[in-house]
Amino acid sequence: MNNFEFNEKWSKYIPDRNLGMEFGNEEIINICDEYFEEIIKLFPYLEIYQIKPKYNSSRVYTNMNLCEEDILEKDIDIIMKRNRNEL
Protein backbone atom coordinates (compact mmCIF):
# COMPACT_ATOMS: atom_id res chain seq x y z
CA MET A 1 0.00 0.00 0.00
CA ASN A 2 1.28 3.49 -0.77
CA ASN A 3 0.38 6.73 1.02
CA PHE A 4 -2.34 7.61 -1.51
CA GLU A 5 -4.01 4.23 -1.02
CA PHE A 6 -3.73 4.61 2.76
CA ASN A 7 -5.33 8.05 2.66
CA GLU A 8 -8.10 6.75 0.41
CA LYS A 9 -8.77 3.75 2.66
CA TRP A 10 -8.86 5.92 5.80
CA SER A 11 -10.50 8.98 4.17
CA LYS A 12 -13.55 8.61 6.41
CA TYR A 13 -11.24 9.27 9.38
CA ILE A 14 -9.12 12.06 7.83
CA PRO A 15 -10.95 15.38 8.26
CA ASP A 16 -11.01 17.88 5.39
CA ARG A 17 -7.84 19.95 4.97
CA ASN A 18 -5.72 17.39 6.83
CA LEU A 19 -2.91 15.56 5.07
CA GLY A 20 -3.13 12.08 6.58
CA MET A 21 -0.20 9.83 5.68
CA GLU A 22 2.87 11.64 4.39
CA PHE A 23 5.34 8.76 4.59
CA GLY A 24 6.18 6.94 1.38
CA ASN A 25 7.78 3.95 3.11
CA GLU A 26 5.57 0.90 2.56
CA GLU A 27 6.60 -0.77 5.82
CA ILE A 28 5.65 2.33 7.84
CA ILE A 29 2.36 2.65 5.98
CA ASN A 30 1.51 -1.01 6.64
CA ILE A 31 2.37 -0.71 10.36
CA CYS A 32 0.06 2.32 10.62
CA ASP A 33 -2.68 0.53 8.71
CA GLU A 34 -2.51 -2.50 11.03
CA TYR A 35 -2.42 -0.25 14.09
CA PHE A 36 -5.48 1.74 13.03
CA GLU A 37 -7.36 -1.46 12.13
CA GLU A 38 -7.08 -2.44 15.81
CA ILE A 39 -7.61 1.05 17.25
CA ILE A 40 -10.81 1.64 15.30
CA LYS A 41 -12.41 -1.33 17.08
CA LEU A 42 -11.89 0.43 20.42
CA PHE A 43 -12.08 4.03 19.28
CA PRO A 44 -14.63 4.36 16.45
CA TYR A 45 -14.45 8.17 16.49
CA LEU A 46 -10.83 8.16 15.35
CA GLU A 47 -9.57 11.17 13.43
CA ILE A 48 -6.22 11.00 11.66
CA TYR A 49 -4.78 14.45 11.03
CA GLN A 50 -1.20 13.83 9.94
CA ILE A 51 1.49 11.15 10.04
CA LYS A 52 4.83 12.53 8.93
CA PRO A 53 8.61 12.53 9.35
CA LYS A 54 10.00 15.45 11.33
CA TYR A 55 13.58 16.03 12.47
CA ASN A 56 14.72 12.40 11.96
CA SER A 57 11.74 11.01 13.83
CA SER A 58 8.02 10.65 13.28
CA ARG A 59 5.01 12.65 14.33
CA VAL A 60 1.52 11.22 14.58
CA TYR A 61 -1.34 13.68 15.01
CA THR A 62 -4.76 12.20 15.80
CA ASN A 63 -7.51 12.66 18.34
CA MET A 64 -6.25 9.61 20.28
CA ASN A 65 -4.56 10.13 23.61
CA LEU A 66 -0.86 10.95 23.58
CA CYS A 67 0.11 7.51 24.88
CA GLU A 68 -1.45 5.83 21.85
CA GLU A 69 0.24 8.27 19.49
CA ASP A 70 3.57 7.74 21.26
CA ILE A 71 3.38 3.96 20.82
CA LEU A 72 2.88 4.34 17.07
CA GLU A 73 5.60 7.00 16.79
CA LYS A 74 8.11 4.72 18.51
CA ASP A 75 7.29 1.85 16.14
CA ILE A 76 7.72 4.15 13.14
CA ASP A 77 10.99 5.55 14.56
CA ILE A 78 12.43 2.02 14.81
CA ILE A 79 11.75 1.48 11.10
CA MET A 80 13.19 4.89 10.23
CA LYS A 81 16.36 4.22 12.23
CA ARG A 82 16.81 0.79 10.68
CA ASN A 83 16.41 2.25 7.19
CA ARG A 84 19.01 4.97 7.95
CA ASN A 85 21.45 2.32 9.17
CA GLU A 86 21.01 0.34 5.96
CA LEU A 87 22.23 3.26 3.83
Short mmCIF file of the C-alpha atoms (twelve columns), coordinates in Angstrom:
data_MODEL
# 
_entry.id   MODEL 
# 
loop_
_atom_site.group_PDB 
_atom_site.id 
_atom_site.type_symbol 
_atom_site.label_atom_id 
_atom_site.label_alt_id 
_atom_site.label_comp_id 
_atom_site.label_asym_id 
_atom_site.label_seq_id 
_atom_site.Cartn_x 
_atom_site.Cartn_y 
_atom_site.Cartn_z 
_atom_site.pdbx_PDB_model_num 
ATOM 1  C CA . MET A 1  0.000   0.000  0.000  1 
ATOM 2  C CA . ASN A 2  1.282   3.488  -0.765 1 
ATOM 3  C CA . ASN A 3  0.384   6.731  1.017  1 
ATOM 4  C CA . PHE A 4  -2.335  7.614  -1.506 1 
ATOM 5  C CA . GLU A 5  -4.007  4.233  -1.018 1 
ATOM 6  C CA . PHE A 6  -3.727  4.610  2.756  1 
ATOM 7  C CA . ASN A 7  -5.334  8.053  2.662  1 
ATOM 8  C CA . GLU A 8  -8.097  6.750  0.412  1 
ATOM 9  C CA . LYS A 9  -8.770  3.748  2.658  1 
ATOM 10 C CA . TRP A 10 -8.863  5.919  5.797  1 
ATOM 11 C CA . SER A 11 -10.495 8.977  4.169  1 
ATOM 12 C CA . LYS A 12 -13.551 8.611  6.405  1 
ATOM 13 C CA . TYR A 13 -11.242 9.273  9.376  1 
ATOM 14 C CA . ILE A 14 -9.122  12.058 7.833  1 
ATOM 15 C CA . PRO A 15 -10.950 15.381 8.257  1 
ATOM 16 C CA . ASP A 16 -11.009 17.878 5.395  1 
ATOM 17 C CA . ARG A 17 -7.843  19.950 4.972  1 
ATOM 18 C CA . ASN A 18 -5.723  17.390 6.831  1 
ATOM 19 C CA . LEU A 19 -2.907  15.562 5.072  1 
ATOM 20 C CA . GLY A 20 -3.135  12.082 6.582  1 
ATOM 21 C CA . MET A 21 -0.201  9.833  5.680  1 
ATOM 22 C CA . GLU A 22 2.871   11.645 4.388  1 
ATOM 23 C CA . PHE A 23 5.342   8.761  4.591  1 
ATOM 24 C CA . GLY A 24 6.179   6.939  1.379  1 
ATOM 25 C CA . ASN A 25 7.778   3.945  3.107  1 
ATOM 26 C CA . GLU A 26 5.565   0.897  2.559  1 
ATOM 27 C CA . GLU A 27 6.602   -0.766 5.819  1 
ATOM 28 C CA . ILE A 28 5.652   2.331  7.837  1 
ATOM 29 C CA . ILE A 29 2.360   2.647  5.979  1 
ATOM 30 C CA . ASN A 30 1.510   -1.009 6.644  1 
ATOM 31 C CA . ILE A 31 2.368   -0.706 10.355 1 
ATOM 32 C CA . CYS A 32 0.057   2.316  10.624 1 
ATOM 33 C CA . ASP A 33 -2.680  0.530  8.714  1 
ATOM 34 C CA . GLU A 34 -2.507  -2.497 11.025 1 
ATOM 35 C CA . TYR A 35 -2.421  -0.254 14.095 1 
ATOM 36 C CA . PHE A 36 -5.482  1.741  13.034 1 
ATOM 37 C CA . GLU A 37 -7.363  -1.458 12.132 1 
ATOM 38 C CA . GLU A 38 -7.082  -2.444 15.809 1 
ATOM 39 C CA . ILE A 39 -7.612  1.049  17.254 1 
ATOM 40 C CA . ILE A 40 -10.807 1.636  15.296 1 
ATOM 41 C CA . LYS A 41 -12.406 -1.332 17.084 1 
ATOM 42 C CA . LEU A 42 -11.891 0.425  20.423 1 
ATOM 43 C CA . PHE A 43 -12.077 4.028  19.279 1 
ATOM 44 C CA . PRO A 44 -14.634 4.363  16.452 1 
ATOM 45 C CA . TYR A 45 -14.452 8.173  16.492 1 
ATOM 46 C CA . LEU A 46 -10.828 8.163  15.354 1 
ATOM 47 C CA . GLU A 47 -9.574  11.175 13.432 1 
ATOM 48 C CA . ILE A 48 -6.219  11.000 11.664 1 
ATOM 49 C CA . TYR A 49 -4.780  14.448 11.031 1 
ATOM 50 C CA . GLN A 50 -1.203  13.831 9.941  1 
ATOM 51 C CA . ILE A 51 1.491   11.145 10.040 1 
ATOM 52 C CA . LYS A 52 4.833   12.528 8.925  1 
ATOM 53 C CA . PRO A 53 8.607   12.526 9.345  1 
ATOM 54 C CA . LYS A 54 10.000  15.447 11.328 1 
ATOM 55 C CA . TYR A 55 13.584  16.034 12.465 1 
ATOM 56 C CA . ASN A 56 14.721  12.402 11.961 1 
ATOM 57 C CA . SER A 57 11.738  11.010 13.835 1 
ATOM 58 C CA . SER A 58 8.023   10.651 13.281 1 
ATOM 59 C CA . ARG A 59 5.011   12.646 14.332 1 
ATOM 60 C CA . VAL A 60 1.520   11.217 14.580 1 
ATOM 61 C CA . TYR A 61 -1.335  13.680 15.015 1 
ATOM 62 C CA . THR A 62 -4.757  12.196 15.802 1 
ATOM 63 C CA . ASN A 63 -7.508  12.660 18.337 1 
ATOM 64 C CA . MET A 64 -6.250  9.605  20.278 1 
ATOM 65 C CA . ASN A 65 -4.559  10.129 23.611 1 
ATOM 66 C CA . LEU A 66 -0.859  10.952 23.582 1 
ATOM 67 C CA . CYS A 67 0.109   7.506  24.882 1 
ATOM 68 C CA . GLU A 68 -1.454  5.833  21.849 1 
ATOM 69 C CA . GLU A 69 0.241   8.274  19.486 1 
ATOM 70 C CA . ASP A 70 3.568   7.739  21.263 1 
ATOM 71 C CA . ILE A 71 3.383   3.964  20.821 1 
ATOM 72 C CA . LEU A 72 2.882   4.337  17.070 1 
ATOM 73 C CA . GLU A 73 5.601   7.001  16.787 1 
ATOM 74 C CA . LYS A 74 8.110   4.722  18.514 1 
ATOM 75 C CA . ASP A 75 7.290   1.847  16.142 1 
ATOM 76 C CA . ILE A 76 7.722   4.150  13.139 1 
ATOM 77 C CA . ASP A 77 10.993  5.549  14.560 1 
ATOM 78 C CA . ILE A 78 12.427  2.023  14.807 1 
ATOM 79 C CA . ILE A 79 11.754  1.475  11.103 1 
ATOM 80 C CA . MET A 80 13.191  4.894  10.228 1 
ATOM 81 C CA . LYS A 81 16.360  4.220  12.234 1 
ATOM 82 C CA . ARG A 82 16.812  0.788  10.680 1 
ATOM 83 C CA . ASN A 83 16.411  2.255  7.190  1 
ATOM 84 C CA . ARG A 84 19.009  4.972  7.949  1 
ATOM 85 C CA . ASN A 85 21.453  2.321  9.168  1 
ATOM 86 C CA . GLU A 86 21.012  0.341  5.956  1 
ATOM 87 C CA . LEU A 87 22.228  3.265  3.830  1 
# 
